[in-house]
Amino acid sequence: MSDDTSEGDGGLIQIDVDWHALTKSLPCGRDADAEARRRALYAKWDVNANGMLSMSEVDRGMRELMAEQMGDLLDSKLMTWSQSWKPVIMRAYAHAKNSSSKVEGGAPKKSKSKKSNDDYVEMGEEFRLMLLCMRQYFELYVAFTRMDSSMDRRLDMDEFKGALEPLALWGIAMTAAEAEAEFVLIDDNGGGYVLFEEFIQWALQKGLDLDDDDDFDAFVPDEIMKSP
């Protein structure tokens, strides 16, 4: 993937991603080809073949996968592993492992073994949901990082209001006054900053869609929001 992490127009951080390659590397579709590639990926990551993926197995697997796909992007000062994929992985993993959806396609149902396996991600709908969250959360993380002109992993009011133009391009049009009100709503703990985990929920609800991606998320936010 290409890497350009300079400061762009309007003070935004410019990060270029090959979205098509990224989407292809995280097979979360319901077609037969995506399911086959997903099963192969799961088997590769499940090193002890116990049918359950731990956080450490997912982290290791994603490191290997993204080293192939991300290229120089992970070596930049903005997109080191701990600063880019780690927050994405942690939240995608947590979302998926708490899901009760266990079937590949069709209507989801609750797994009989789920109660005892809440600390792991299993093959089936959980793994598909995790990959889907990975792709969507990384897009949101790129948006978040582009807005974070101070590069301190949090957004203040000035940074948020300073991103009104790109936010409009990403499907969220606001006036400065509306942005101030939204910021207060997003800042759930009233700390004066918006953290990534707070930004995720707001961006999903608003349907944020980067203008330079591959339209992967035409249906994704709704599916993530509805999943348990």
ABEGO torsion letter per residue (X at the ends): XBBBABBBBGGBBBBBBBAAAAAAABBABABAAAAAAAAAAAAAABAAGAGBBBAAAAAAAAAAAAAAAAEAAAABAAABAAAAAAAAAAAAAAAAAABABABBEEBBBBBAAAAAAAABBBBEAAAAAAAAAAAAAAAAAAAAAAABAAGAGBBBAAAAAAAAAAAAAAGBBBBAAAAAAAAAAABAAGAGBBBAAAAAAAAAAAGBBBAABAGAAAAAAAAAAABX
